[in-house]
Amino acid sequence: MTLHDTQKDILRKISMAGRQIRKLFNARASEYGLTLARAQALILLREKGAMTQADLAMELEVERPTVARLVDAMVAAGHVTRETSESDRRYRNIALTDAANGDIRALEQLTAALREDVLADISASDLSVVNRVFTQMLRNIEQAR
């Protein structure tokens, strides 16, 4: 296999792995009314506290209309509240509900089990190499922007 073929194969497998991990996560999280995108938002709100919809979009690296739909679904599920900012009525603050905390605990257990399943039978030294490679790939992507 040539270097070019190897590079093509690696990028194809990275893409496939990402899609498959998302699919597996979504299947397991569906009983909590969660998707990977919703779970990422919940974890972010737990770590950073309430924030505006615009800030949430920026942190999640998605467009504002995308985060608006995401928040709509999370409000409907009872995971977050959306309230008009007191300081600037143009902004909506997004905050976790008390009910979301139980789902976040379940989410943490779910992600731990998913990590174990996905990374099973891969040695610590191999994981360390993969981590260094992906870190460099992310740097390369950032520089290519």
C-alpha positions, 0 to 999 in steps of 0.5 A: 500500500502506498503512502497516498493509499494509507493516508486515504484509508486513515481519513476514511476510517476516522470519518467512519469511526466518528459516524459509528460512535455517534450512531452508537451513542445516540442509540444508547442515549435515546432512552434518556431523550438525548443525542450526542449534540444534546449531551454535549450541550448538557455537559457544557452547561454543567461545566460552564454554567448558564450562558446565552444561546449565542455563546452556546452556539459558539462553544459547540461550534454550530450555527445559531439556528442549529443551537436554537433547534437543539435548545427547543428540543432540550426545553421540551425534554425538561433538560434546560430553561430558556429565559430572556436576559435581564441585562439585554432582552435580545439574548436568551439565557440557557440554564440546566434544570434540576431534572437534567442532573439525574440524566447527566449522571446517567450520561456520565455512566453511559459515556464511560461504558461507551469508551470502554467498549470502543477502546477495548483491546487497545493497549495504553501505549497504542492509545497514547500514540493515537492521542498524539497523532489526533492532537497533531491532526487537529493542529494541522486542521487548524493551520489549514483553515 
